[in-house]
Structures are given as C-alpha cells and as structure tokens.
C-alpha cells in the first residue's frame, strides 16, 4: 500500500504539471500573445475549457499528501508556509481574473482582469520554482534563499512559459498564433514542442520528489487500506474525464467563447 500511495502522489503531481502547466504558461504570456483586447480574449479562450479540470489534479495531489502522508504534510506545509501563501494567492488572483473578465463593464475592467491572470500565473510559476528549489537542493523544510532560489524559480518559470507556448501553437489562430509560432520555431510538427516540454514538466516534480522522505512516513495501514483502493477506483474516472475534455476542445479557437 505504501508503494501505491507514493505512485499515486507522483502520478497526480506529474499530471498537474503537464496539464495545468499549459494554461499557466499561456496565461503568463497573455500580454505578449494578445496585443489588443480581442486578441487577449482569444488567448484566454484557448485554455478556458481546461483550467478547472486541470486544477482537480492539484486538489488530488494535496489530498493524497494530506491523507496518505499526514506527518510529512504537516512538516512540509508548515515550514514552507511563505511559499504556499504566495502560491495560493497567485492561484486565487488568476482564477478571479478569469471568472470576472466577462462580468464587468468596460475595457478598463477587462484590462485589470487580464493583468490579474498574467500576474497570478507568474506568481504560481515562480512559487513552484521557489518550492522546487528547496527540494532540489535537498532542503525540503527550508524555503530556498539566495542565488540558488532565484535561479531555480526563474528556470521553472521559463519552463512554464515554454510549455504554454507549445500549447498556444496548438490552440491559437491569427496573429496570436503567429507570435507563439515565431518563438517556438517552424521546424517539425506543431505538437512536438508541446510534447517535449510536457516530458520535462512531468519529470520535474518526480525529480524534486526524490528529496522527500516518503518511505516510512505514510499513514497507518488501516488508513492506507481505506484511501488507496478508493483512489485507485477514482483515478481512471478522472483520467477519462480529462481525456474527454482535451478531445472535445482539441480544435483551434478562432473566436471568444467559454468565459
């Protein structure tokens, strides 16, 4: 059961980075991809159908950590509190911008919401880089500081941007697509850059997770015996729903919709 619990934690964490990394990375680049109000709305439309489903993977990751690794969760979350506050603040600001953009009056309101999406996305990406910096340096219970923390945060944020660009080349049309394609390059098939960054995004939390003392820190056998089978039943349903969403909205966007 302990091995299955570790595998489920790794699966959900890697899934979140691959899936949600696409909409976060695209949100980070919204001002550059969309130079006008209609273009920015098109950029947001490209990932609007996905972001709520992608966030389920983050909730599942936290749920596995809390339920199956309660002692580790308490130590990690309490000692990385500043990082988590920044992460959750960015998440809330970003989602508030997405939900509010079409519900207020005038272009200034929309511009403010676009800024919230962009700033929130950058905050989420940099916060993850800050957290992963501590893990990758072998100090999971101390927030990363100094040059190492800064460089790691920037490198992770750059990977989010690259992943978002790959996603944008698959979803956008018109001038926003041309801007994304210009940075990605025209060599090879459009899906290849996204596939490459997806591998890197999925491998990042797995690599960082090796710094966590997962073995021997699981919940008691009775708790694992209840939670792990339930997660094994729910996981295929989650994957099926996620696959359906990505298949349904696989086509490029040419006009504003969804939000």
N, C-alpha and C positions, 0 to 999 in steps of 0.2 A: 504493500500500500504506500509505503514511503516513496518508493521509486516512481509509482504512478502519480503521486502528488507533485513531485518535482517535475515530472514530464508535463503535467497539466499546466503548472506555473510557467514553464518555459514556452509551451505552445501558445498560451494566451498572450504572454508578453511579446513574443516574436510576432504574433498575428496583429497585435495593436500597432507595433512599429511599422509593419509593412502597410497595413490598411489605413490607419489614421495618419501615418506619416505623409501619405499622399495629399490629403486635404489640408493638413497643417502646412506642408511645404508650399502648396499652391496659395494658401492664404497669406503666407509670408511675402509672396511675390506679387500680390494683387495690385499694388500701385504701379509696378513696372509692366506687368502684363496688360493691365487695363488703364489706359491714359485718360479716358473720359468716363462719365457716369454710365452710359450704356455698356461700354467695354468692361468696366469693373463688375457690373451686374452679370455679364456673361461669364466672367471668371468665377464668380461666386456660384452661378448656376452649374458650373462644371462639376463641383463637388458637393453641392447642397443635398442631393439624394443619398449621399453616403455617410455624412458625418455622424448622424445619430446612431446608425448601425455600427459604425466603427468604434464609437465610444463604449458600446456594450463590451467590447474586448478589454478595455481598460477597467471597467467595473468588474468583469470576470477575473482579471488579474489580481485586483485588490481583494476580491472575495476569496480567491484561493489562498492568497498570502495571509489574510486575517483568519480564515477558517482552519487551514492546514498547517500554518506556521505561526501560531499566535505569539510565542515568545520572541521570535525573530522580528515579527511585525512591530511589536511594541518597542523594541530597541531601535530598529531602523527608523521608524517614523518619528519617534520622539527626538532622536539625535540629529535627524536631517530635517527638522521642523522648518527652518527658514527656506530650504529648497522647496519643500512641499507647499508652503504657503504661496511662494511665487508661482509654482506650477498650477495650483488650483485657481489662483487669481487670474492668471492668463487664460485658463480654460473658461472660466466664467465670463470674462470680458469678451473673449472671442465668440462664444455662443450667444451672448446678449447682442452683440453686433449683428450676427447672422439672423437672429429671430426678429430684431427690431427694425432692420433696414427698410422693409416694405410697409411698415406700420406707422410711419411718422410723416410729417409734412415737409416738403421742400428739399432742394438739393443739399442744403447745409446739414440737414438731419442725416441724409444718406452718406454724405462725406464723413460725418462723425462716426457712423456705424462702420463704414469701410476702414477707417482708422482703427476702430476697436478690433475688427477682425485681424488686421495686419499686426498691430501691437500685441494682441493676445496670442496670435500664432507664434510670433518671435519670442514672447515670454515663455510659452510652453516649450519650444525647441531649446532655448538657452537653459531653461531649468532642467530639462532632461540631460543636457550636456554637463551641467553643474553636478547633478546627481551621479551620472555615469563616470565623471571624472574621479569622484571619491571611490567608486567601486573598482575602476580600472587601475588605480594606484594602490589598491589593497587596503584602503582605509574606509570601509563602508559606514562606520559610525561617526565620521567626522566630515563636515562639509569641505569640499575641495577649496583650496585657497591658493593664492599666488599665481605665478605664470602658468603652472600646470592646469589649474582650474579654468583660467581664462581661455587657454588654447583648446582645451577639451570641449568647453562649451561652444566655442566658435566652430570647431571642426564638426561637432554633432549638428549644429545649426546649418552648416554648409551642406551636410548630407541630407538633411530635411529639405533644403532648397532644391538640391539636385533631384531628389525623389519627386518633389512637387512639379518640377519642370518636365520630367518624364511623363507624369500623369497628365499635365496640361497638353502635351503634344498629342495625347490620345483622345482628348475630350474637346479641345477648343477648335474654333474655326476663325477665319478672318485675320485681322491684324494681331489679336492676342496670340493666336496660333503661330503666326509668323515670328513674333518676338520670342516665343518659347523655343521654336524650332531653330532659330538663329543661334541660341546658346547651346542647345543640345547637339546641333550638327545634323547634317543630312545623310551621313554615311549609315548604311544598314537600314533595317526596318524600323518603323516608328516605335514598336513595342520593346525593342532591345535595350535602350537606355533605362526604361522603367523596370525591366526585368533585372538588369544589373544592380540598380540601386535598391530594388526590393530584396535581393540577396544580402546586400550589405546592411540594410536596415534590419532584416530579420536576424542576422548574425550578431549585431551589436549588443542587444540585451543578453543573448546567450553567452557571449564572451564576458560581459560585465558580471553576469550572474555567477560565474565561477568564483568570484571573490566572496560570495555569501556562504556562510556555513549552514547550508540547507540540511545536509545529512545529520541526523541526530537531533534536529531542532523541530521536528514535526510534532503535531498534536498527539494525544494519546491514541492507542489503537482503536478504541471504541469510536472516537470522533472521526478518525480517518475511514473506518469501516462504514460510517454513515455518509460522509461527504463525498468520498472519491467515487463510489458507484453512482451517486446522484449526478455528479459532474460528468461521468462517462456517458450517462444517458442524455444529458442536456447538450453536450458538446456537438454531436452530429447534427442536432437540430439547429444550433447556432451556425454551424458551417453551411448547412443547406440554405438557411435564410440569407446568409451573407452572399453565397454564390448566386442565389436568385436575384438579389438586389443588383449585383455587378453585371449580371447577364441582362437584366431588364433595362438598365441605363448604360449599356455598353456603347451606344451611338454618340457621335459628336453632338455638341449643343450648338445651335445656331440662333437661339433667341432666349430671352429671360423666361423662367418658369420656376416651379417649386416654391422657393421663398419669395 
